[in-house]
Amino acid sequence: MSLFDWFANRRKSVPNSQERPEREIADGLWNKCESCGALSYTKDLRANQMVCLECGHHIRVYSDDRIEQLIDANTWMPINEGLHATDPLKFRDRKKYSDRLREFQEKTGHLDAVETGIGKLETLPVALGVMEFQFIGGSMGSVVGEKLTRLIEHGTREHLPVIIVCASGGARMQEGMLSLMQMAKISGALERHREARQLYIAILTHPTTGGVTASFAMLGDITIAEPKATVAFTGGRVIEQTLREKLPENYQTSEYSFAHGFVDLIVPRTQLKKTLAQLIALHQPQDKLGRSQSEELEPADTHVFPPQTHAFELSP
């Protein structure tokens, strides 16, 4: 073998840098912020409740994450979880509505676009509904309306504050008028809850739009929004085309709604549980000594006060 052949073989044995496989990053190990582009270790991001560590952008989370973030460990009890939608209109666009429902049920592991249940938030009992945006854009159909109505009625009956975390594209067109009537049904249940002097807190997350905004999302005794969430009824482009005017840059945001009195508070996700606990504690019914029901009596105090009476009775 000549010296030239030796060098030629040596060169072949050394892999070309362009041909070297790139080192793969494990899927899900890192997360890139869609707002500032910063890379964050997913474990650190989850510890910060999926809020960007660099710019504070609130990355979208779903119902299971919301429940974990708000409810004390091992206290969550789902209710009415067996309800699922049918296809009364036999609706079909590109595919059958019944097939679409089955597809999203398999994809998300949920039967419809809301999870409801009871649990404890900083030891305070609450009735909580969380909309699931992964399920057909969190659209409000008959099942969403029925589950939220039953949740509110349960909260009224058991004297529990009701919290609904909204994330929705609006009413579900595949159910036509059956979806639109849920707006009135949920609103009626909330009115009875109000008459019973019980607390309702609405939390607006990105996005809260359409029939949800036009009904229960804006009926809270206290309305809280996450920073920079889209809060709207009709899309901005539709409004601009109708009015033939350019809308303000921050129109249909939490900040715009807050500035115009539609939202009471804008609370970062990392502070939401603490803020809710403070609000609920402040609105607890008071006994004759001015203490809330969440406060325990001193051991030396053996006097028992009768339960507070309410003007509301649940109709059969």
Helices and strands as residue ranges (DSSP letters): H 3-13, E 30-32, E 39-41, H 42-47, H 63-70, E 77-78, H 97-108, E 114-121, E 124-131, G 136-138, H 142-157, E 162-168, G 173-175, H 177-195, E 200-208, H 210-213, G 216-218, E 222-225, H 236-243, H 254-259, E 265-266, H 269-282
